[in-house]
Amino acid sequence: IHHYETFQVLQTLLALGMDREVITDFYSFLVHTGSTNTGFEYDIWAWRDRHFHNNYPPHGWCAARFNECLRNMLVREDPQAAVLHIASALAPTWLEAGKVIRVNKAPTDFGTISYTIESTTGGAKIKLDGQWRNAPKSVNFHIPWFAELVSATIDGKAATAKDKVFELPADAHLLELKWNLKAMPELNYQKGVERYVERYWKIQRGETIPGFDSRWI
């Protein structure tokens, strides 16, 4: 199957609020790209060499689908509900203390949105700046699956989340969160590559994967 069609599934999971599955598949996709994260269309055999035969990389549509998915993980419209979702799917490593996620003047159906997420040891500070053409009914911020929320304020006023989602007014400027991060799962690019390489070399030494025809190695 065209491996970039994986994004059809990721976009669906994103809309369903299944952020852990999105991040897992996001890194799984990256592991199966080239050494410079280029995508392919077909002819790349699993657990074999990465010879692309007559299918020359990089594949432009694959890159477009990747960019679209990453964009929607950070900024995503729901036109039917007139709602703008931000931070729908964030990786654990992106929220380590001291790190900053920054979105600058992202164009949306409602206008542009800029925001930063500044992570601390016990929470995060989210600064927002929406320059609206047609303001959304709300800007929804999603709490990651690995974060246990303690308290929150929106522009200095106490706030609560519904199903791990904050519905911010379109003119909100500051969301401050206190949370406890659960045992952080090892979902990152480096670990994904390590696992792939370990399994690949085990196959070279004669180990088998159930259901996998090792004659292709």
Summary of the structure (lengths in Angstrom):
residues: 217
radius of gyration: 19.9
end to end distance: 19.2
largest distance: 63.5
contacts: 597
relative contact order: 0.14
helix: 29%
strand: 30%
